[in-house]
Amino acid sequence: MHLKPIAAILITAACIFLSGCTNHINGDESSASSIWLGIEPALENEFGKETYEDGLYLSQTVKEPQPDPFAQDKKRVREGTTDEGIRYVLYQEHAEIVGHTSKFNAEELVIPETISGKPVTRIVSVAFSDTNRFEADKTGAFYSCYTLSKVTIPDGMYEIGDYAFYGCKNLRTIEIPESVMHIGKSAFAMCSSLASLTVPSGIDTIGDNAFAQTPWYNDLVFHRDLIIFNGRLYDAGNRCTGEVIVPDHVVSVGNYAFYSCADITAVVLPESVQSIGQCAFRDCPKLKSVVIPNPDCKIFADTSTFSNKKYIGDEDYFKGTIYGEKDSKVSKFAKKYNYDFDETAEYSPESSKKK
């Protein structure tokens, strides 16, 4: 879901030419640079959500994610292929999309709402080789299907898996219904024409780099301070500096949320935050204070979660202070990694400047 950590792997990924549906494109490809022409700062409600003067992109309420109604339906009935070349697996009560045939070359894709009378609830994650993480099932989901320009996903879909539409460089718009609760890692990454997308308001999880290198997401990063989906702080944009006060309704800080934010000095979280993800504050050289008032907040247990290191390859270290409640999980985390700790009441913006 993030532009910052993916930059380091783009060069490697670019060296791997993914066939997928590429052999169905005829003629010269248009210049990739043309997709950036005409991109302007986002307007109020342009992305279907409220925007605020301070640059936040968020919904005003947090919705309770819905459970998968077919989580226990695991008995396969049969596999099959639709007339359009979509491969699926039929279970007793539902169906899942697993990929496409080698001859699939649709420009507009409408995922069927039902197959054999069973609701279609999931686009399965693309499979990767156990020995080479860049060796993907090129007919898995709709991985690197260059012909696609528009995708419609039916109401009732619950999950879009990892790498489901990765590398669909001509995909310009996709309609995602409110029923979708999970979007996998890199699900839409490298869709370099994707300028229109609305994240469901009740989304539960969004995987790392889900929208990386799409014009839609690039616009958010460059024109917003914080990017928040249903109370999940997914990313800090390029404008964050100094002290960052996270809104009261945020419930989690995602993986890599503040990764490589070079100019932030302090982050004040609300008590509503229940978890902090992997590398959430990594490579933030000026970060001196992080305030975590929820005593039961779960923090990813690694030295990379908080780090002042500036250069890739250096060892992680953190010389700032973590503020929290006495004898809390937060204080125990700080003690485990020998970080300076102080109680929440002792924090002030001035204390960060003095360090």
N, C-alpha and C positions, 0 to 999 in steps of 0.2 A: 503497500500500500505504500513505500516512501521513496521520494526522489533522492534523498541524501545517501542512504546506504547502498542503493542500487548502482550509483555512479561508478563505484569501484569494480563492479563485475560486468559492466556493459562491454568493455573491450574484449573480455574473454568470451562473453556470449556472442558477440558479433562475429567471432571467428568460426562459429559453428553454423553452417548454412542449413536451416531446417526446411526439409522438403515439404512435408504435410500436403497441402493442396496447391503448392506453388506451380506444379507443372500444368495447371489448368489456366494460367494467365498468358495471354498472347499480347504481343506488341510491347513497346517501350513503357517503362514505368515513369510516372510523373516525378518531378523533383521533390524530394522529401522536404526541402526548405519551404516549399509553397504552403505547407500546412500552417506555418507560423504567421502568415500574412493576415493582417486584419484582426488579430486577437487583442481585444481591448480589456481594460479593467472590468471586473464583474459588476453588474448592476443589481440593485435591490431585488431580491426574490428571483434572480436569474436562474439559480440552480434549484428552485423549489423550496428553499428554506429561508428563514430570516437571516439577514445580515445586519451588522451593527457598525456604528461609527468607528469602534476600536478595532475593526478588522476581523471579528469573530465570524465563523461560519458554523451555525449550530441551530438546533431546534430548541424551543423554549421549554419543552417537557421531555422527560425520559420515559419511554414506554417499556413495559415488561416484555422481554423476548418470549415468543411462543415456543413451546416444546415441539419436537418432531412427532407428529401423530402416527408415523409409521416406523418409529425407531425399533420396534420389536418384530417387524415384518422382515425376516431375514431368509426365508425359504425361497430359493429360486424356482421358477416354473419353467422358463425357457428364455433363450436369447433370440433376437430377430433383427431385421432391418426394414425400415419403412421404404415406401416407394421413392422418397426423396433422398435416400442414402444415409439415413440416420440410424446408427446402431443402438440397440437398447437391450436391457435385461428386464424381464417381467417377473415380478414377485407375486405372492398370493393376493396382496391388497394394493400394491402400487407398482410403478415402473420407474426406471432410471435410465437416463441417456448416458451411454458409455463412449460414444465416438461416432465416426463417420466412415464411409467406404472410401477407397482410394480414388473413386471416380466422382466423388462429391464436389460440385463446383457452383453451388448456389450463390447468388448475389444477395438475395433477401431470404432470411431463414425465419420461419415461424415454428418454434418448438411446439409439438402437439400437446394439447391439454390432457388428453387421455390416450392410452394405447390399450387396445383390447378391453376397453371399458374401465381400465385402471388409471388413476391419476398419476401424472408424471411429476415427481417431486424433487428430483435431483439431477444435476449434471455432474457426473463423477469426475474426480481429480485425474489428471493425466498421469500415467505411470512412468516412472523413471528407472533406468538401470540401477541395480544394486552396486555396480562397480564404477559407474560413470554418471554423475548427477546431471550432465548435459546431454545424455543420450536418452531422449524422450520417445514415448510411443507417439509417432507422428500422425496416427489416425485416432488418438485419444481425444475425447471431447471435440473441440473445434480448434485445436492447437495449430496456429500458423496457417489458417485458411485464408489465403490472400483474396479470394473472390468475394468474401462477405463484405457487404456494405451496410446492411441493416439486420438487426436481430430483434425478434419479439419473443419474450418469455411469458408463458401463461400464468395467470393467477393460480396459486396453489403450489408453485415451485418453492421449495424450502431452502435449497442450497445450490450455489454455483461453485464447483470445486476448484482446486489449485490448477493454475495454468489453463483454465477452460477455454479462454479466448486469447491466450498469449500470442503475440505476433501477428494478429489479424490487422495488418497495416492499412487496409482500406475500409475497415469498419468505422462508420461515422456516427451511428446512433444505435442505442440499444434500450429497449424498454424493460425495466426491471420492476416487477410488481411488489406491492407491500408485503406479500407473503414470504419473501426471501429474508431469511434470518442470518445466513452465513455466506460470505463471499471469500473464497480461498486466496491463498498467497499467489501473487502474480497473475490473478485471473484475467486481468485486462492489460497487463504490462506490455509495453511495446506496440500498443494499438495507436500508431502515430497519426491517425486521422480522427480519433474519437473525441469529438467536441461536444457531445450531448449525452448526459447521463444523470439520473437522479437516484441517489442512494435511498433505499427504503427507510422510513422514519423510525421503524422499530428494529432496525438491524442489531444483531447481537455481536457478531465477530466479523472483522475484516482482516484478512491475512496481510503479512508484510508485502509491500510493493504491489498491492493489488491493482493500482491504477498508474504505476510508474511510467513515465515517458508517454503520457497522453496529453493532448492540448487542454482537455477539460481539467485534469488534475494540476497541470503546470500552472494554469491560471489561478487556481485556488492557492497554491503555495506562494506565488509571487504577489498576491494581492490580499492575503489574509494573515493575521497574526497566529491564530489557532484554528485548527480544523477539527471539528468535533462532530461525531455522528452518534446520535442517540446516547449522549452522555459519555461516550468513549473519546478521550482525547487522542486522536490518531496521529497528528503531526503538528509541529510548530513551523509556521511559514518563515520566509526569509526576512521578515520585518521585525522579529522579536529581538529586543535589546533590553539591558538593564534588568529591573525587577519585573517578573511576569506573575500576575495574579490570576489563577485559574478560576473560572466561574463556579459558583456554588453547587450546581447540579451535576458536575462531572463525577462519574463513578469509577473511572479507571484511566490510567496513563499507559498507553500502548507501547509495544516494542519500538525502540528507536524514535520515540515521540519528539525528544529534544536533541537527538543525535546531531553532533557537530554544529550546535548553535553557538557560534564564536563569540557573540557579544552579550549573552545573558549573564547576569551576576547573581540573581536569586530567583527561585520559583516558590511561590506560596500556594500550596494545594488546599482545597476545602476539606472539611471533615468527611464529606461524602465519598471521597476517593477510597476504594477498597483494595486496589491492586496497582502495582507499578511493574511494567514489563521489562523484558530483556533490553539492555543497552539504552534504557530510556533517557539517561542523562550522560551518555558517553561522549567523549571528545569535546567537552565544553570548557575551554581553558580558563575562562573568567568566572566560572560558577563558584560562588563562595557559600551560598546558603540554600538549603532545600527544607521547606517546612511541611511536615507530614503530621497533621493533628489527629488523624484516626489511629488510635492505639493498636488496632487489629489489622492495619493495612498490610497486605502481603507484598513483599518486595522480592523481586527476582534475585536469588542468592548468588551473586557473582561480583567480582571486583569491577566488571565492565558496566554495571548498572549506573554507578556514579564515577565519572572520570574527568580529570582536568588535562589529560594528555592531548597534545596538539597534533602530533604527526602519526600517521598510520605506521604500525610496526613497533612503536614505543610501548613500554609496559604501562598498564593502567595505574593511575594513582589519583587520590582525591584528598586535597588539603583543606577543603571547606568544612562546614559544620552542618550536620543534620539535626533539625529541631523536631521534637515530638514530645509525647507524654512520658513521664517517668515510669520505669519498669514496664514499658510496652514492648510489643514486637519490634517497633521502630528502634527503640533504644538497644535492644538485644542485637539487631542487625548492625547498628553502628559499632557496638562493642566487638562483634565478631570480626569486623574488618579494620578495627582500630581507627575508626573515624571519630573526629571530634563530635560530641553530642551535647545539646543543651535543650532545656525545656522550651516548649512552644512560646510561653509567655515572655521569654527573654529575647525573642526575635524582634528586630526592627530593621527597616531598610538601611539605617545608618550603621547597624552592626555588620552588614555585608560589606559596606564601603570601607570599614576599618581593617578588614582582614587582608 
